[in-house]
Amino acid sequence: MDAAETARACAEAMWAEDSASKGLGMQLISVEPGRAVLAMTITEKMVNGHNIAHGGFIFTLADSTFAFACNTYNQRTVAQQCAITFIAPGKLGDRLIAKGVERNRAGRSGIYDITVSRDDGTVIAEFRGHSRTIEGTLLPAQKT
């Protein structure tokens, strides 16, 4: 299995068990080694008292994208630290697209940047996640 096939297989294995992302209506658009793209539409249950997208939902979309990007190497990987900067509001009905890219990966640690934009390209948030690999793999061991 090449790197792209491994990344896709890892994403499929994670997606099958990811009730949180699916429950929020997220869509897994694409995945490749160190990269992922997810999308989510802001629904009535996701807006706050200012009638804009609650930041927690935007963070969750970015965090899910981070998870799929850093789990493309068949090593179980979790978040060690994350931060988000909100730039513009998301609004009811907006389709948000989160694009994640690996910036650095060495040993058990990685750094990933996720940009969350509206469908029209307007950037609404920038997220940086630091990952840490843990024990285990996402895919069953290959028989040789």
BELVENRA-V143600 format. One record per pair of residues at least 24 apart in sequence whose ideal C-beta (glycine too) atoms are under 7 Angstrom apart, sorted by the first residue. I is the first residue (numbers start at 1). J is the second residue. D is the distance in Angstrom with one decimal. If there is no record, write none. Layout:
[[I/J/D] [I/J/D]]
//
This chain:
[[3/33/4.7] [4/32/5.7] [4/33/6.7] [6/74/5.5] [7/31/5.3] [7/32/5.3] [7/33/4.8] [7/72/3.8] [9/139/5.6] [10/71/5.4] [10/72/5.6] [10/74/5.5] [10/138/4.6] [10/139/6.4] [11/68/5.5] [13/138/4.6] [13/139/6.1] [14/68/6.5] [14/71/5.8] [14/138/6.3] [21/64/4.5] [24/57/7.0] [24/60/6.6] [26/61/6.5] [26/64/6.0] [28/68/6.7] [31/68/5.6] [31/72/6.2] [33/72/4.9] [33/73/6.9] [34/69/6.1] [34/72/6.0] [34/101/6.8] [34/102/3.2] [34/105/6.9] [35/69/5.6] [35/100/6.2] [35/101/5.4] [35/102/6.7] [36/65/5.2] [36/68/3.7] [36/69/4.1] [36/100/4.7] [37/97/6.6] [37/98/6.9] [37/99/5.1] [38/64/5.7] [38/65/4.6] [38/68/6.7] [38/98/5.1] [39/95/6.0] [39/96/6.5] [39/97/4.8] [40/96/5.4] [41/93/6.9] [41/95/4.9] [42/90/5.2] [42/91/6.5] [42/92/5.6] [42/93/6.3] [42/94/4.8] [42/96/6.7] [44/92/6.5] [47/92/5.3] [52/89/3.9] [52/90/6.4] [52/91/6.0] [53/89/6.5] [53/90/3.2] [53/91/6.7] [53/94/6.9] [55/86/5.9] [58/86/7.0] [58/90/5.8] [58/96/6.9] [58/116/5.9] [58/124/6.8] [58/125/5.3] [59/84/5.3] [61/96/5.9] [61/98/5.0] [61/116/6.2] [62/98/5.3] [62/114/4.4] [62/116/5.4] [62/125/6.4] [62/127/3.7] [65/98/4.0] [65/100/4.2] [65/114/4.9] [66/100/5.6] [66/112/5.2] [66/114/5.5] [66/127/6.8] [66/129/4.0] [69/100/3.8] [69/101/7.0] [69/102/6.2] [69/112/5.2] [70/110/5.4] [70/112/5.7] [70/131/4.1] [71/138/6.3] [74/137/4.9] [74/138/5.5] [74/139/5.2] [75/133/4.6] [75/137/6.4] [76/133/6.7] [76/134/5.0] [76/135/6.7] [76/136/4.3] [76/137/6.5] [76/138/6.4] [77/131/4.9] [77/132/6.8] [77/133/4.9] [78/131/6.9] [78/132/5.9] [78/134/5.8] [79/129/5.7] [79/131/6.4] [80/130/4.6] [80/131/6.1] [80/132/4.2] [81/130/4.4] [82/127/6.6] [82/129/4.5] [83/128/5.5] [84/125/5.6] [84/127/4.5] [85/125/6.5] [85/126/5.0] [86/124/6.9] [86/125/5.2] [87/123/5.5] [87/124/5.7] [87/125/6.0] [87/126/6.7] [88/122/5.9] [88/123/6.9] [88/124/4.6] [89/124/6.8] [90/124/5.4] [94/118/5.2] [95/119/4.5] [96/124/7.0] [108/132/5.6] [108/133/4.5]]
//
